[in-house]
Amino acid sequence: MSELAKSQKEEQLGSAPISKLLWQFSIPAVVAQIVQAIYNVVDRLYIGHGVNEAALAGLTLTFPFMMILTSFGTLIGVGTGALVSIKLGEGCKEEAEKLLGQMVLVKIIFFIVIPFICYLLLDKILLLLGGTPSSIPYAAEYMRVILLGNIFAHLGFGMSGIVRAEGNVFRSMVAMLIGAGANIILDPIFIFGFEMGIRGAAWATNISMFLAMAYCFWHFSSKAAVLKFRPRNMRIDIKTLPKVFSIGLSPFSMQMLGSFVQGFFINAFSLYSSSEAEGTMMIALFGIANSIILLAIIPTFGLSMGLQPIIGYNFGAKKYARIAEAMKKAILGGEVLCLIGMLGCMIFAPYLIAAFTSEALLVEKGPHYLRLACSGFMFIAVSIMTTTYFQSIGRAWVAILFAFMRQGLMLIPLIYFLPMIWGISGVWCAGPVSDCLAGLVALVVIVFELRKILRAGQN
């Protein structure tokens, strides 16, 4: 790709119609997000039908663990992506390349040290999360393999985010497609062909993530890359790293808090269930519902990912009217997507549950609880877009406040309070209630913020 073509690709963020940019950047991001979800969903599909309910519950028990690991990846990855977009908007390409090299180094450090610590504390953490005696052995078996290859996952996802931030949204999508395609092919081979069960699912995921990572490294050495990965840039800059962490602190806090919330959910299901068997069933259903809900709201997350480089670039270029226009269209589009996702879950709940398991009791009970869990979808989009806005302009503390408000001040108390009124159904209702409350607050905040930046643009 010529330097002129690269420059035009960057400049379109500041001049092309907003609707066109949102479509152009969001569709590949949606595909990439779906692909990312497939890594988890495919494992659950095969385990649900090929092993047993306890194994499915064990896989659910790994949710909080995986979110803790992911939070450290987003701490450096999201912050770097946001700064790269801003630096490209300012025309500082060399500084953007240094940010890329720094991200690779920090991720390597993180994901050699952190998984080692998790490996040592694995059994204690799983017990603390509230797993049942029948589910913990499966969770431990899965995590012991996943921890060995976790570095591939985080380098792959982190670098694909930078590919998207530089404007190469198609190649960012391809990286994730390579990994997902490999996972779909390798899962049945390892689980059934090699008769490795849940351990085979973990090995298939590790190999798939390695392939996605390798593609990203290849991209940054190719002619089509706006930025180049240069080993000499693999060093820590004490001036930029705090800024990266300050931006990444918001999604880090959200995912870290989210991991604790997942643990609270699992603990509440064990606490409020009438027996160990019911607790195992509820944890297994929670895992299935999470996978379905994730797929339902992925288009909205993809739209927010497409929004991020548009906001970041135009903030760096001081084009505030374009930022306001992008936010309005993204929120409206997100609400439509969430409505479609909610209706889909409500209408097709029995078929969606049956796709993940053939256990009669899960198929019977699952649709009711899935419908409860997705009843607050309509309030999610405004929260997601508002958080993305503040992350993209570098005001991470506001996004952190939203995360703490929804998952800390609202959700955790509701997880334990609502079951006192509605029994086990109250646990499932905690998420929708907190989504509604947080969405209303986010709407008020973003309306005032957009008015403020429009006045700043006029002045």
Backbone hydrogen bonds, N-H to C=O, Kabsch-Sander energy under -0.5 kcal/mol:
donor,donor_aa,acceptor,acceptor_aa,energy
6,K,2,S,-2.2
7,S,3,E,-2.4
8,Q,4,L,-2.4
9,K,5,A,-2.1
10,E,6,K,-2.0
11,E,7,S,-2.7
12,Q,8,Q,-1.6
13,L,10,E,-1.3
14,G,11,E,-1.4
15,S,11,E,-0.6
15,S,12,Q,-0.7
16,A,12,Q,-2.3
21,L,17,P,-2.2
22,L,18,I,-2.8
23,W,19,S,-2.0
24,Q,20,K,-2.9
25,F,21,L,-3.0
26,S,22,L,-2.1
27,I,23,W,-2.0
29,A,25,F,-0.9
30,V,26,S,-3.3
31,V,27,I,-2.3
32,A,28,P,-2.6
33,Q,29,A,-2.5
34,I,30,V,-2.7
35,V,31,V,-2.5
36,Q,32,A,-2.3
37,A,33,Q,-2.4
38,I,34,I,-1.9
39,Y,35,V,-1.1
39,Y,36,Q,-0.6
40,N,36,Q,-0.6
40,N,37,A,-0.9
41,V,37,A,-3.0
42,V,38,I,-2.8
43,D,39,Y,-0.7
44,R,40,N,-1.8
45,L,41,V,-2.6
46,Y,42,V,-2.3
47,I,43,D,-2.7
48,G,44,R,-2.5
49,H,45,L,-1.4
50,G,46,Y,-2.7
51,V,47,I,-2.3
56,L,52,N,-1.8
57,A,53,E,-2.4
58,G,54,A,-2.3
59,L,55,A,-2.3
60,T,56,L,-1.8
61,L,57,A,-1.9
62,T,58,G,-0.7
62,T,59,L,-0.8
63,F,60,T,-1.7
66,M,62,T,-2.9
67,M,63,F,-2.3
68,I,64,P,-1.8
69,L,65,F,-1.8
70,T,66,M,-2.6
71,S,67,M,-2.1
72,F,68,I,-1.1
73,G,69,L,-1.2
74,T,70,T,-2.4
75,L,71,S,-1.5
76,I,72,F,-0.9
77,G,73,G,-2.6
78,V,74,T,-1.5
79,G,74,T,-0.9
80,T,76,I,-1.7
81,G,77,G,-2.4
82,A,78,V,-2.4
83,L,79,G,-2.1
84,V,80,T,-2.6
85,S,81,G,-2.0
86,I,82,A,-1.9
87,K,83,L,-3.0
88,L,84,V,-2.5
89,G,85,S,-2.0
90,E,86,I,-1.7
91,G,87,K,-0.6
91,G,88,L,-0.7
92,C,87,K,-3.0
93,K,91,G,-1.0
96,A,92,C,-1.4
97,E,93,K,-2.0
98,K,94,E,-1.7
99,L,95,E,-1.7
100,L,96,A,-1.7
101,G,97,E,-2.1
102,Q,98,K,-2.3
103,M,99,L,-2.2
104,V,100,L,-1.9
105,L,101,G,-1.9
106,V,102,Q,-2.6
107,K,103,M,-2.5
108,I,104,V,-2.0
109,I,105,L,-2.1
110,F,106,V,-3.0
111,F,107,K,-2.8
112,I,109,I,-1.2
113,V,109,I,-2.0
114,I,110,F,-2.9
116,F,112,I,-0.7
117,I,113,V,-1.8
118,C,114,I,-2.5
119,Y,115,P,-2.5
120,L,116,F,-1.6
121,L,117,I,-1.5
122,L,118,C,-0.5
122,L,119,Y,-0.7
125,I,121,L,-2.3
126,L,122,L,-2.3
127,L,123,D,-1.8
128,L,124,K,-2.1
129,L,125,I,-1.9
130,G,127,L,-1.0
131,G,126,L,-1.4
135,S,132,T,-1.1
136,I,132,T,-2.0
139,A,135,S,-1.9
140,A,136,I,-2.6
141,E,137,P,-2.0
142,Y,138,Y,-2.0
143,M,139,A,-2.5
144,R,140,A,-2.0
145,V,141,E,-0.8
145,V,142,Y,-0.6
146,I,142,Y,-2.2
147,L,143,M,-2.5
148,L,145,V,-0.9
149,G,145,V,-0.8
149,G,146,I,-0.8
150,N,147,L,-0.6
152,F,149,G,-1.1
153,A,149,G,-1.0
154,H,150,N,-1.9
155,L,151,I,-2.0
156,G,152,F,-2.3
157,F,153,A,-2.5
158,G,154,H,-2.0
159,M,155,L,-2.4
160,S,156,G,-2.0
161,G,157,F,-1.5
162,I,158,G,-1.2
163,V,159,M,-2.2
164,R,160,S,-1.9
165,A,161,G,-2.1
166,E,162,I,-1.9
167,G,164,R,-1.4
168,N,163,V,-1.7
169,V,167,G,-1.6
172,S,168,N,-1.7
173,M,169,V,-1.8
174,V,170,F,-2.3
175,A,171,R,-2.2
176,M,172,S,-1.3
177,L,173,M,-2.3
178,I,174,V,-2.5
179,G,175,A,-1.6
180,A,176,M,-2.7
181,G,177,L,-2.8
182,A,178,I,-2.0
183,N,179,G,-2.0
184,I,180,A,-2.5
185,I,181,G,-1.8
186,L,182,A,-2.9
187,D,183,N,-2.4
189,I,185,I,-0.8
190,F,186,L,-2.8
191,I,187,D,-3.1
192,F,188,P,-2.0
193,G,188,P,-2.0
194,F,189,I,-2.2
196,M,190,F,-2.0
197,G,191,I,-1.5
199,R,196,M,-1.3
200,G,196,M,-0.6
200,G,197,G,-0.6
201,A,197,G,-1.3
202,A,198,I,-1.3
203,W,199,R,-1.9
204,A,200,G,-2.4
205,T,201,A,-1.8
206,N,202,A,-2.2
207,I,203,W,-2.3
208,S,204,A,-2.0
209,M,205,T,-2.4
210,F,206,N,-1.8
211,L,207,I,-1.7
212,A,208,S,-1.9
213,M,209,M,-2.3
214,A,210,F,-2.4
215,Y,211,L,-1.9
216,C,212,A,-1.7
217,F,213,M,-2.1
218,W,214,A,-2.0
219,H,215,Y,-2.5
220,F,216,C,-1.9
221,S,218,W,-1.5
222,S,219,H,-2.0
225,A,222,S,-0.9
229,F,220,F,-1.6
230,R,228,K,-0.7
233,N,230,R,-2.7
234,M,231,P,-1.9
235,R,233,N,-2.3
238,I,236,I,-0.7
241,L,237,D,-2.7
244,V,240,T,-2.5
245,F,241,L,-2.8
246,S,242,P,-2.2
247,I,243,K,-1.9
248,G,244,V,-2.8
249,L,245,F,-1.4
250,S,247,I,-1.0
252,F,248,G,-2.3
253,S,249,L,-2.6
254,M,250,S,-2.4
255,Q,251,P,-2.8
256,M,252,F,-2.7
257,L,253,S,-2.8
258,G,254,M,-2.3
259,S,255,Q,-2.1
260,F,256,M,-1.6
261,V,257,L,-2.4
262,Q,258,G,-2.6
263,G,259,S,-1.9
264,F,260,F,-2.4
265,F,261,V,-2.6
266,I,262,Q,-2.4
267,N,263,G,-2.6
268,A,264,F,-2.7
269,F,265,F,-2.5
270,S,266,I,-1.9
271,L,267,N,-2.3
272,Y,268,A,-3.0
273,S,269,F,-0.9
279,G,275,S,-2.3
280,T,276,E,-2.7
281,M,277,A,-2.1
282,M,278,E,-2.7
283,I,279,G,-2.2
284,A,280,T,-2.3
285,L,281,M,-2.7
286,F,282,M,-2.4
287,G,283,I,-1.8
288,I,284,A,-2.0
289,A,285,L,-3.2
290,N,286,F,-2.4
291,S,287,G,-1.8
292,I,288,I,-2.2
293,I,289,A,-3.0
294,L,290,N,-2.5
295,L,291,S,-1.9
296,A,292,I,-2.0
297,I,293,I,-2.1
298,I,294,L,-0.9
300,T,297,I,-0.6
301,F,297,I,-1.8
302,G,298,I,-3.1
303,L,299,P,-2.1
304,S,300,T,-1.9
305,M,301,F,-2.0
306,G,302,G,-2.1
307,L,303,L,-1.7
308,Q,304,S,-1.6
310,I,306,G,-0.7
311,I,307,L,-2.6
312,G,308,Q,-2.9
313,Y,309,P,-2.5
314,N,310,I,-2.0
315,F,311,I,-2.1
316,G,312,G,-2.1
317,A,313,Y,-2.0
318,K,315,F,-0.9
319,K,314,N,-3.0
320,Y,318,K,-0.9
323,I,319,K,-1.1
324,A,320,Y,-2.2
325,E,321,A,-2.2
326,A,322,R,-2.4
327,M,323,I,-2.4
328,K,324,A,-2.2
329,K,325,E,-2.1
330,A,326,A,-2.3
331,I,327,M,-2.6
332,L,328,K,-2.1
333,G,329,K,-2.5
334,G,330,A,-2.5
335,E,331,I,-2.2
336,V,332,L,-1.9
337,L,333,G,-2.2
338,C,334,G,-2.5
339,L,335,E,-2.1
340,I,336,V,-2.1
341,G,337,L,-2.3
342,M,338,C,-2.6
343,L,339,L,-2.4
344,G,340,I,-2.3
345,C,341,G,-2.1
346,M,342,M,-2.4
347,I,343,L,-2.6
348,F,344,G,-2.3
349,A,345,C,-0.6
352,L,348,F,-2.4
353,I,349,A,-2.3
354,A,350,P,-2.0
355,A,351,Y,-1.2
356,F,352,L,-0.6
356,F,353,I,-1.4
357,T,353,I,-1.1
358,S,48,G,-0.6
363,V,359,E,-2.3
364,E,360,A,-1.8
365,K,361,L,-2.6
366,G,362,L,-2.4
368,H,365,K,-0.5
369,Y,365,K,-1.2
370,L,366,G,-2.5
371,R,367,P,-2.2
372,L,368,H,-1.6
373,A,369,Y,-2.3
374,C,370,L,-1.7
375,S,372,L,-1.2
377,F,374,C,-1.4
379,F,376,G,-1.6
380,I,377,F,-2.3
381,A,377,F,-0.6
383,S,379,F,-0.7
384,I,380,I,-2.3
385,M,381,A,-2.7
386,T,382,V,-1.9
387,T,383,S,-2.2
388,T,384,I,-2.3
389,Y,385,M,-2.2
390,F,386,T,-2.0
391,Q,387,T,-2.2
392,S,388,T,-2.4
393,I,389,Y,-1.5
394,G,391,Q,-1.0
395,R,390,F,-1.8
396,A,394,G,-1.2
398,V,395,R,-1.0
399,A,395,R,-1.0
400,I,396,A,-2.5
401,L,397,W,-1.9
402,F,398,V,-1.9
403,A,399,A,-2.1
404,F,400,I,-2.7
405,M,401,L,-2.5
406,R,402,F,-2.6
407,Q,403,A,-2.5
408,G,403,A,-0.5
408,G,404,F,-1.6
409,L,404,F,-2.3
410,M,405,M,-1.4
411,L,406,R,-2.6
412,I,407,Q,-0.8
414,L,410,M,-1.6
415,I,411,L,-2.2
416,Y,412,I,-1.0
416,Y,413,P,-0.5
417,F,413,P,-2.2
418,L,414,L,-2.0
420,M,417,F,-1.3
421,I,418,L,-1.7
422,W,418,L,-2.8
423,G,419,P,-1.7
425,S,422,W,-1.0
426,G,423,G,-1.5
427,V,423,G,-0.6
427,V,424,I,-0.8
428,W,424,I,-1.0
429,C,425,S,-1.5
430,A,426,G,-0.8
430,A,427,V,-0.7
433,V,429,C,-2.0
434,S,430,A,-2.1
435,D,431,G,-2.4
436,C,432,P,-2.1
437,L,433,V,-2.0
438,A,434,S,-2.7
439,G,435,D,-2.3
440,L,436,C,-1.8
441,V,437,L,-1.6
442,A,438,A,-2.5
443,L,439,G,-2.1
444,V,440,L,-1.6
445,V,441,V,-2.2
446,I,442,A,-2.7
447,V,443,L,-1.7
448,F,444,V,-1.7
449,E,445,V,-2.2
450,L,446,I,-2.5
451,R,447,V,-1.7
452,K,448,F,-1.8
453,I,449,E,-2.3
454,L,450,L,-1.9
455,R,451,R,-1.8
456,A,452,K,-2.0
457,G,453,I,-2.2
458,Q,454,L,-1.8
459,N,455,R,-1.9
